């Protein structure tokens, strides 16, 4: 097991990465002083892991309430949040009752938002069960839901008390979901960790084959990068925005195609290649670098082109992005492999050229 720390003063918390952690009660016990917890999962993950977690907690005298939500990005909305509130209120959950998110990024984001807002804040524990959630969304305290006009537009910064990334849960993860998670892994190498990017180029097939050691290393290295960035910039006033490489384009894809049609990691992969193309047109990235990125994403079985939407539609949806400032879209682009930059100074002509060139 690897142990990392997100350094946020009194809100600091550990990340544990290892095999079989769902049943590691000693890692959870410091956060269960009230002897009661609410476990929130979905219809896909709950049949696989809910009983294992509940049995382990029951053995140590912890009462567990269970909430099982429908699975899918299209359910990441205010209606589902109300379902969580309804159950918490009916069962008289108190301010000391922790909410445990057992699932992927959608569950983690929604449970975190519910925890941030129910009784103005209750404890929150992350047990991510997908690669994408383990390397990205479970760490850093971004919580929220989607709105018909934009992805993750309603939410809060609310840190968990602990993150347990059980690598054994990846054994039941569909191949498509595993590959989608690799998109966020690759992102860390592209924005700030060139040696990790080079390691990924050498080991991407091992990751797709679910090699235990390779996955453990990739998850740990990704979490190290995320923890460092979040520790420096919790509320995304500067450096943390670099973690959004590919997301401005990617969120437009998810919204435009309908939430859940493209997985988040798939949209981010295509969006990252669009950002790479734009970076090249800006004169920052070499053509050979773009080719190198495309090769890695293709080997990870991820899309490298966006869907066929009108250029004007892309621009409209990108204008709804959270990162818009002063009416201008802020882009995360690459000055080189391993080096990212945030800019609002992108000529519209070049943006349109990228959108036309990178979409089917």
BANUGU-903801 format. One record per residue (C-alpha): x, y, z; residue in three letters. Coordinates in steps of 0.25 Angstrom, whole numbers, plus 2048, in hexadecimal, padded with zeros to 3 digits. Last residue first. Layout:
// residues N
+-----+-----+-----+--------+
!  c1 !  c2 !  c3 ! residu !
+-----+-----+-----+--------+
!   X !   Y !   Z !    ALA !
...
+-----+-----+-----+--------+
This chain:
// residues 360
+-----+-----+-----+--------+
!  c1 !  c2 !  c3 ! residu !
+-----+-----+-----+--------+
! 7C3 ! 839 ! 769 !    UNK !
! 7C9 ! 844 ! 771 !    UNK !
! 7D8 ! 848 ! 772 !    UNK !
! 7DA ! 850 ! 766 !    UNK !
! 7CD ! 859 ! 766 !    UNK !
! 7CF ! 85B ! 775 !    UNK !
! 7DD ! 85F ! 774 !    UNK !
! 7DB ! 868 ! 769 !    UNK !
! 7D0 ! 86F ! 771 !    UNK !
! 7D9 ! 871 ! 77C !    UNK !
! 7E4 ! 877 ! 773 !    UNK !
! 7DB ! 881 ! 76D !    UNK !
! 7D5 ! 884 ! 77B !    UNK !
! 7E3 ! 889 ! 77F !    UNK !
! 7E7 ! 883 ! 78D !    UNK !
! 7EA ! 88D ! 798 !    UNK !
! 7E3 ! 887 ! 7A4 !    UNK !
! 7EF ! 87F ! 7A8 !    UNK !
! 7F3 ! 874 ! 7B3 !    UNK !
! 800 ! 86D ! 7B1 !    UNK !
! 805 ! 85F ! 7B1 !    UNK !
! 813 ! 858 ! 7B1 !    UNK !
! 815 ! 849 ! 7B1 !    UNK !
! 816 ! 849 ! 7A2 !    UNK !
! 817 ! 857 ! 79D !    UNK !
! 811 ! 864 ! 79E !    UNK !
! 804 ! 85D ! 79F !    UNK !
! 7F6 ! 863 ! 7A0 !    UNK !
! 7EB ! 865 ! 7AB !    UNK !
! 7E1 ! 86F ! 7A5 !    UNK !
! 7DA ! 87A ! 7AC !    UNK !
! 7CE ! 87E ! 7A5 !    UNK !
! 7CB ! 88D ! 7A5 !    UNK !
! 7BF ! 894 ! 7AB !    UNK !
! 7C7 ! 89A ! 7B6 !    UNK !
! 7CB ! 88C ! 7BA !    UNK !
! 7C5 ! 87F ! 7B4 !    UNK !
! 7CB ! 873 ! 7BD !    UNK !
! 7BD ! 86E ! 7C1 !    UNK !
! 7BA ! 86B ! 7B2 !    UNK !
! 7AE ! 870 ! 7AC !    UNK !
! 7B6 ! 877 ! 7A0 !    UNK !
! 7BB ! 869 ! 79D !    UNK !
! 7AD ! 865 ! 79A !    UNK !
! 7AB ! 871 ! 790 !    UNK !
! 7B8 ! 86F ! 78A !    UNK !
! 7B5 ! 860 ! 787 !    UNK !
! 7A8 ! 863 ! 781 !    UNK !
! 7AE ! 86E ! 778 !    UNK !
! 7B8 ! 864 ! 773 !    UNK !
! 7AC ! 85B ! 76F !    UNK !
! 7AD ! 84D ! 776 !    UNK !
! 7B4 ! 841 ! 770 !    UNK !
! 7BA ! 839 ! 77C !    UNK !
! 7C8 ! 83D ! 781 !    UNK !
! 7D4 ! 836 ! 77C !    UNK !
! 7DF ! 82E ! 784 !    UNK !
! 7D6 ! 824 ! 78A !    UNK !
! 7DC ! 81A ! 794 !    UNK !
! 7E1 ! 80C ! 793 !    UNK !
! 7ED ! 80F ! 79C !    UNK !
! 7F6 ! 80C ! 790 !    UNK !
! 7EE ! 817 ! 789 !    UNK !
! 7F0 ! 821 ! 794 !    UNK !
! 7FF ! 81E ! 794 !    UNK !
! 800 ! 81F ! 784 !    UNK !
! 7F9 ! 82C ! 784 !    UNK !
! 802 ! 832 ! 78F !    UNK !
! 80E ! 82E ! 787 !    UNK !
! 808 ! 834 ! 77A !    UNK !
! 805 ! 841 ! 782 !    UNK !
! 814 ! 842 ! 787 !    UNK !
! 819 ! 83F ! 778 !    UNK !
! 810 ! 84B ! 774 !    UNK !
! 818 ! 854 ! 77E !    UNK !
! 810 ! 85B ! 789 !    UNK !
! 811 ! 86A ! 78B !    UNK !
! 80E ! 870 ! 77E !    UNK !
! 800 ! 874 ! 780 !    UNK !
! 7FC ! 86A ! 776 !    UNK !
! 803 ! 85F ! 77E !    UNK !
! 7FC ! 863 ! 78B !    UNK !
! 7EF ! 863 ! 783 !    UNK !
! 7F2 ! 854 ! 77E !    UNK !
! 7F6 ! 850 ! 78C !    UNK !
! 7E9 ! 856 ! 792 !    UNK !
! 7E1 ! 84E ! 788 !    UNK !
! 7E9 ! 842 ! 78C !    UNK !
! 7E5 ! 845 ! 79A !    UNK !
! 7D7 ! 846 ! 797 !    UNK !
! 7D7 ! 839 ! 790 !    UNK !
! 7DD ! 833 ! 79D !    UNK !
! 7D4 ! 83B ! 7A6 !    UNK !
! 7C7 ! 836 ! 79F !    UNK !
! 7CC ! 827 ! 7A0 !    UNK !
! 7CF ! 82A ! 7AF !    UNK !
! 7C1 ! 82F ! 7B1 !    UNK !
! 7BA ! 824 ! 7AB !    UNK !
! 7B3 ! 828 ! 79E !    UNK !
! 7A4 ! 825 ! 79D !    UNK !
! 7A3 ! 827 ! 7AC !    UNK !
! 79F ! 836 ! 7AC !    UNK !
! 799 ! 839 ! 79E !    UNK !
! 7A1 ! 83B ! 792 !    UNK !
! 7A3 ! 84A ! 794 !    UNK !
! 7A5 ! 84A ! 7A3 !    UNK !
! 7AF ! 83F ! 7A2 !    UNK !
! 7B6 ! 845 ! 796 !    UNK !
! 7B6 ! 853 ! 79C !    UNK !
! 7BC ! 84D ! 7A9 !    UNK !
! 7C7 ! 848 ! 7A1 !    UNK !
! 7CB ! 854 ! 79A !    UNK !
! 7CC ! 85C ! 7A7 !    UNK !
! 7D2 ! 84F ! 7AE !    UNK !
! 7DE ! 84C ! 7A5 !    UNK !
! 7E7 ! 851 ! 7AF !    UNK !
! 7DF ! 855 ! 7BC !    UNK !
! 7EA ! 851 ! 7C5 !    UNK !
! 7F1 ! 85E ! 7C2 !    UNK !
! 7E6 ! 865 ! 7C9 !    UNK !
! 7ED ! 860 ! 7D6 !    UNK !
! 7F8 ! 86A ! 7D4 !    UNK !
! 7F0 ! 877 ! 7D5 !    UNK !
! 7E4 ! 87A ! 7DD !    UNK !
! 7DF ! 86C ! 7DD !    UNK !
! 7D9 ! 86B ! 7EB !    UNK !
! 7E4 ! 862 ! 7F2 !    UNK !
! 7F0 ! 868 ! 7EB !    UNK !
! 7FD ! 863 ! 7F1 !    UNK !
! 7F8 ! 857 ! 7F8 !    UNK !
! 7EF ! 854 ! 7EC !    UNK !
! 7FB ! 854 ! 7E3 !    UNK !
! 804 ! 84B ! 7EC !    UNK !
! 7F8 ! 841 ! 7EE !    UNK !
! 7F5 ! 840 ! 7DF !    UNK !
! 803 ! 83D ! 7DC !    UNK !
! 805 ! 832 ! 7E7 !    UNK !
! 7F7 ! 82D ! 7E3 !    UNK !
! 7FC ! 82A ! 7D5 !    UNK !
! 809 ! 824 ! 7DA !    UNK !
! 801 ! 81B ! 7E3 !    UNK !
! 7F7 ! 817 ! 7D9 !    UNK !
! 801 ! 814 ! 7CE !    UNK !
! 80A ! 80C ! 7D8 !    UNK !
! 7FF ! 803 ! 7DD !    UNK !
! 7FA ! 801 ! 7CF !    UNK !
! 808 ! 7FD ! 7CA !    UNK !
! 809 ! 7F3 ! 7D6 !    UNK !
! 7FC ! 7ED ! 7D4 !    UNK !
! 7FD ! 7EB ! 7C5 !    UNK !
! 7EF ! 7EE ! 7C0 !    UNK !
! 7F1 ! 7EB ! 7B1 !    UNK !
! 7EE ! 7F9 ! 7AE !    UNK !
! 7F8 ! 7FD ! 7B8 !    UNK !
! 803 ! 7F4 ! 7B2 !    UNK !
! 800 ! 7F9 ! 7A4 !    UNK !
! 803 ! 807 ! 7A9 !    UNK !
! 810 ! 804 ! 7AF !    UNK !
! 81B ! 80A ! 7A6 !    UNK !
! 813 ! 816 ! 7A2 !    UNK !
! 80E ! 817 ! 7B0 !    UNK !
! 81C ! 818 ! 7B6 !    UNK !
! 81F ! 823 ! 7AC !    UNK !
! 813 ! 82B ! 7B1 !    UNK !
! 818 ! 828 ! 7BF !    UNK !
! 825 ! 82E ! 7BC !    UNK !
! 81E ! 83A ! 7B6 !    UNK !
! 816 ! 83E ! 7C2 !    UNK !
! 80F ! 84B ! 7C2 !    UNK !
! 804 ! 84D ! 7B7 !    UNK !
! 806 ! 841 ! 7AE !    UNK !
! 80A ! 837 ! 7B8 !    UNK !
! 7FE ! 83A ! 7C1 !    UNK !
! 7F5 ! 83A ! 7B5 !    UNK !
! 7F9 ! 82B ! 7B2 !    UNK !
! 7F2 ! 827 ! 7BF !    UNK !
! 7E6 ! 82E ! 7BC !    UNK !
! 7E4 ! 827 ! 7AE !    UNK !
! 7E8 ! 81A ! 7B5 !    UNK !
! 7DB ! 81B ! 7BC !    UNK !
! 7D3 ! 81A ! 7AF !    UNK !
! 7DB ! 80D ! 7AC !    UNK !
! 7D6 ! 806 ! 7B8 !    UNK !
! 7C8 ! 80A ! 7B6 !    UNK !
! 7C8 ! 804 ! 7A8 !    UNK !
! 7CF ! 7F8 ! 7AD !    UNK !
! 7C4 ! 7F6 ! 7B7 !    UNK !
! 7C8 ! 7F7 ! 7C6 !    UNK !
! 7C6 ! 7EA ! 7CE !    UNK !
! 7D5 ! 7E8 ! 7D0 !    UNK !
! 7D6 ! 7F7 ! 7D3 !    UNK !
! 7D0 ! 7F5 ! 7E0 !    UNK !
! 7DD ! 7EE ! 7E5 !    UNK !
! 7E4 ! 7FB ! 7E4 !    UNK !
! 7DD ! 800 ! 7F1 !    UNK !
! 7DF ! 80F ! 7F1 !    UNK !
! 7DB ! 813 ! 7FF !    UNK !
! 7DA ! 822 ! 800 !    UNK !
! 7D9 ! 829 ! 80E !    UNK !
! 7D2 ! 835 ! 814 !    UNK !
! 7CC ! 83A ! 807 !    UNK !
! 7CE ! 848 ! 803 !    UNK !
! 7C2 ! 851 ! 7FF !    UNK !
! 7C4 ! 85B ! 7F4 !    UNK !
! 7B5 ! 85D ! 7EF !    UNK !
! 7AC ! 85A ! 7E4 !    UNK !
! 7A3 ! 85F ! 7D9 !    UNK !
! 7A9 ! 861 ! 7CB !    UNK !
! 7AF ! 853 ! 7CB !    UNK !
! 7AB ! 851 ! 7BC !    UNK !
! 7A3 ! 85C ! 7B5 !    UNK !
! 796 ! 861 ! 7B0 !    UNK !
! 78E ! 855 ! 7B4 !    UNK !
! 794 ! 856 ! 7C2 !    UNK !
! 79E ! 84C ! 7C7 !    UNK !
! 7A1 ! 849 ! 7D6 !    UNK !
! 7AC ! 84C ! 7DF !    UNK !
! 7B8 ! 849 ! 7E8 !    UNK !
! 7C7 ! 84D ! 7E6 !    UNK !
! 7CE ! 849 ! 7F3 !    UNK !
! 7DC ! 846 ! 7EE !    UNK !
! 7DD ! 837 ! 7EC !    UNK !
! 7D1 ! 82E ! 7E9 !    UNK !
! 7D0 ! 834 ! 7DB !    UNK !
! 7DE ! 831 ! 7D6 !    UNK !
! 7E6 ! 825 ! 7D7 !    UNK !
! 7DD ! 81C ! 7DF !    UNK !
! 7D0 ! 822 ! 7D8 !    UNK !
! 7D6 ! 820 ! 7CA !    UNK !
! 7DA ! 811 ! 7CD !    UNK !
! 7CC ! 80E ! 7D3 !    UNK !
! 7C8 ! 809 ! 7E1 !    UNK !
! 7CB ! 816 ! 7E9 !    UNK !
! 7C9 ! 814 ! 7F8 !    UNK !
! 7C7 ! 823 ! 7FC !    UNK !
! 7C3 ! 827 ! 80A !    UNK !
! 7BB ! 833 ! 80E !    UNK !
! 7B8 ! 839 ! 81C !    UNK !
! 7AB ! 842 ! 81C !    UNK !
! 7AA ! 851 ! 818 !    UNK !
! 79F ! 85B ! 818 !    UNK !
! 795 ! 852 ! 81D !    UNK !
! 796 ! 84B ! 810 !    UNK !
! 79D ! 854 ! 806 !    UNK !
! 7AC ! 84F ! 806 !    UNK !
! 7A8 ! 841 ! 808 !    UNK !
! 79E ! 842 ! 7FD !    UNK !
! 7A9 ! 848 ! 7F4 !    UNK !
! 7B3 ! 83D ! 7F8 !    UNK !
! 7A8 ! 832 ! 7F5 !    UNK !
! 7A5 ! 838 ! 7E7 !    UNK !
! 7B4 ! 839 ! 7E3 !    UNK !
! 7B8 ! 82C ! 7E9 !    UNK !
! 7AC ! 824 ! 7E2 !    UNK !
! 7AF ! 82B ! 7D5 !    UNK !
! 7BE ! 828 ! 7D6 !    UNK !
! 7BD ! 819 ! 7D9 !    UNK !
! 7B7 ! 811 ! 7E4 !    UNK !
! 7B6 ! 810 ! 7F3 !    UNK !
! 7B4 ! 81E ! 7F9 !    UNK !
! 7B3 ! 81D ! 808 !    UNK !
! 7AB ! 828 ! 80F !    UNK !
! 7AF ! 82A ! 81D !    UNK !
! 7A5 ! 82C ! 829 !    UNK !
! 7AA ! 837 ! 832 !    UNK !
! 7A0 ! 842 ! 82D !    UNK !
! 795 ! 838 ! 830 !    UNK !
! 78D ! 82F ! 827 !    UNK !
! 77E ! 82E ! 82A !    UNK !
! 77B ! 822 ! 822 !    UNK !
! 770 ! 82A ! 81A !    UNK !
! 779 ! 836 ! 819 !    UNK !
! 785 ! 82E ! 813 !    UNK !
! 77C ! 826 ! 809 !    UNK !
! 775 ! 833 ! 804 !    UNK !
! 783 ! 83A ! 803 !    UNK !
! 788 ! 82F ! 7FA !    UNK !
! 77C ! 82F ! 7F1 !    UNK !
! 77D ! 83E ! 7F0 !    UNK !
! 78B ! 83C ! 7EB !    UNK !
! 785 ! 833 ! 7E0 !    UNK !
! 77B ! 83E ! 7DC !    UNK !
! 786 ! 848 ! 7DC !    UNK !
! 78F ! 841 ! 7D2 !    UNK !
! 799 ! 836 ! 7CF !    UNK !
! 78F ! 82C ! 7CA !    UNK !
! 793 ! 82E ! 7BB !    UNK !
! 7A1 ! 82B ! 7BF !    UNK !
! 79D ! 81C ! 7C2 !    UNK !
! 799 ! 812 ! 7CD !    UNK !
! 78C ! 814 ! 7D4 !    UNK !
! 78D ! 816 ! 7E3 !    UNK !
! 78F ! 80C ! 7EF !    UNK !
! 78E ! 812 ! 7FD !    UNK !
! 792 ! 80A ! 809 !    UNK !
! 792 ! 80C ! 818 !    UNK !
! 79D ! 806 ! 81F !    UNK !
! 79F ! 804 ! 82E !    UNK !
! 7AD ! 802 ! 833 !    UNK !
! 7B0 ! 7F8 ! 83D !    UNK !
! 7BD ! 7F3 ! 839 !    UNK !
! 7B7 ! 7E7 ! 831 !    UNK !
! 7AD ! 7F0 ! 82C !    UNK !
! 7B8 ! 7F8 ! 825 !    UNK !
! 7BE ! 7EC ! 81E !    UNK !
! 7B0 ! 7E6 ! 81A !    UNK !
! 7AC ! 7F4 ! 814 !    UNK !
! 7B8 ! 7F5 ! 80B !    UNK !
! 7B7 ! 7E7 ! 806 !    UNK !
! 7A8 ! 7E8 ! 804 !    UNK !
! 7AA ! 7F5 ! 7FC !    UNK !
! 7B5 ! 7F0 ! 7F2 !    UNK !
! 7AF ! 7E9 ! 7E6 !    UNK !
! 7A0 ! 7EB ! 7E7 !    UNK !
! 7A2 ! 7F9 ! 7EB !    UNK !
! 7AC ! 7FD ! 7DF !    UNK !
! 7A2 ! 7FC ! 7D4 !    UNK !
! 795 ! 800 ! 7DB !    UNK !
! 79C ! 80C ! 7E1 !    UNK !
! 7A3 ! 810 ! 7EE !    UNK !
! 7A0 ! 817 ! 7FB !    UNK !
! 7A5 ! 812 ! 808 !    UNK !
! 79F ! 819 ! 814 !    UNK !
! 7A7 ! 818 ! 821 !    UNK !
! 7A4 ! 815 ! 830 !    UNK !
! 7AE ! 812 ! 83B !    UNK !
! 7AF ! 821 ! 83E !    UNK !
! 7BE ! 820 ! 83F !    UNK !
! 7BF ! 81B ! 830 !    UNK !
! 7CA ! 823 ! 82A !    UNK !
! 7D6 ! 81D ! 832 !    UNK !
! 7D0 ! 80F ! 82F !    UNK !
! 7D2 ! 810 ! 820 !    UNK !
! 7E0 ! 80C ! 81F !    UNK !
! 7DF ! 801 ! 829 !    UNK !
! 7D3 ! 7FC ! 822 !    UNK !
! 7DB ! 7F7 ! 816 !    UNK !
! 7D0 ! 7F0 ! 80F !    UNK !
! 7CE ! 7F9 ! 804 !    UNK !
! 7DE ! 7FA ! 804 !    UNK !
! 7DF ! 7EC ! 7FC !    UNK !
! 7EB ! 7F0 ! 7F4 !    UNK !
! 7F2 ! 7FE ! 7F6 !    UNK !
! 7F2 ! 80D ! 7F5 !    UNK !
! 7EF ! 815 ! 802 !    UNK !
! 7ED ! 824 ! 801 !    UNK !
! 7EE ! 82C ! 80E !    UNK !
! 7E8 ! 839 ! 812 !    UNK !
! 7EB ! 847 ! 814 !    UNK !
! 7DF ! 850 ! 818 !    UNK !
! 7E6 ! 856 ! 824 !    UNK !
! 7F2 ! 85B ! 81B !    UNK !
! 7EF ! 857 ! 80D !    UNK !
! 7FA ! 84D ! 809 !    UNK !
! 7F4 ! 841 ! 802 !    UNK !
! 7FC ! 835 ! 807 !    UNK !
! 800 ! 828 ! 801 !    UNK !
! 801 ! 81A ! 806 !    UNK !
! 804 ! 80E ! 7FD !    UNK !
! 800 ! 800 ! 800 !    UNK !
+-----+-----+-----+--------+
